């Protein structure tokens, strides 16, 4: 799997704690703001979905949002 997209991430060099908050209510907005400016946001999200990342903000999505995306994709695939 090509992970070179990580070198172009808007999060590169930032404190990782921005993306790993104590709860989904704390600090999510700041992480999502960074993600929304990122040229590789979609690759990041797809990586997190494929690898079932269970923590943090990836591709602008929280763990809960990623679970929702996966459920929706399963429903669509089954239809």
C-alpha positions in Angstrom: 0.0 0.0 0.0 1.4 3.4 -1.0 1.5 5.7 2.0 3.3 8.6 0.3 0.2 10.7 0.7 1.1 11.1 4.4 4.0 13.4 3.4 1.5 15.8 2.0 -0.9 15.9 4.9 -1.9 19.2 6.4 -1.4 17.6 9.8 2.3 16.9 9.1 4.4 18.5 11.8 1.4 19.4 14.0 1.0 18.1 17.5 -0.8 14.7 17.2 -2.8 15.4 20.3 -4.9 17.8 18.2 -6.3 14.6 16.4 -6.6 12.4 19.5 -8.8 14.2 22.0 -10.1 12.9 25.3 -13.6 12.8 23.9 -15.4 13.4 20.7 -16.8 16.6 22.2 -13.3 18.1 22.9 -11.1 19.6 20.3 -12.8 17.9 17.3 -13.5 21.3 15.5 -9.8 22.2 15.5 -8.8 18.9 14.0 -11.5 19.0 11.4 -10.4 22.5 10.4 -7.0 21.2 9.6 -8.5 18.2 7.7 -10.7 20.5 5.7 -7.7 22.3 4.3 -5.8 19.1 3.4 -5.0 18.0 -0.1 -5.0 14.3 0.9 -8.1 14.3 3.1 -9.8 11.5 1.1 -6.8 9.3 1.1 -6.5 9.7 4.8 -10.1 8.8 5.4 -9.9 5.8 3.1 -6.8 4.6 5.0 -8.6 4.9 8.3 -11.6 3.0 7.0 -9.6 0.2 5.4 -7.5 -0.2 8.6 -10.4 0.2 11.0 -8.6 3.0 12.9 -10.5 3.2 16.2 -9.2 6.4 17.6 -8.6 9.9 16.5 -9.7 12.2 13.6 -8.7 10.8 10.2 -9.7 12.4 7.0 -11.9 14.8 8.9 -14.0 12.0 10.5 -14.3 10.9 14.1 -14.4 7.3 15.0 -18.2 7.5 15.2 -18.5 9.1 11.8 -16.2 6.4 10.3 -18.3 3.7 11.7 -21.4 5.3 10.2 -19.6 5.5 6.8 -18.7 1.8 6.9 -22.3 0.9 7.8 -23.6 2.9 4.9 -21.2 1.4 2.5 -22.2 -2.1 3.6 -25.9 -1.3 3.1 -25.2 0.1 -0.3 -23.1 -2.9 -1.3 -25.9 -5.3 -0.1 -28.6 -3.4 -2.0 
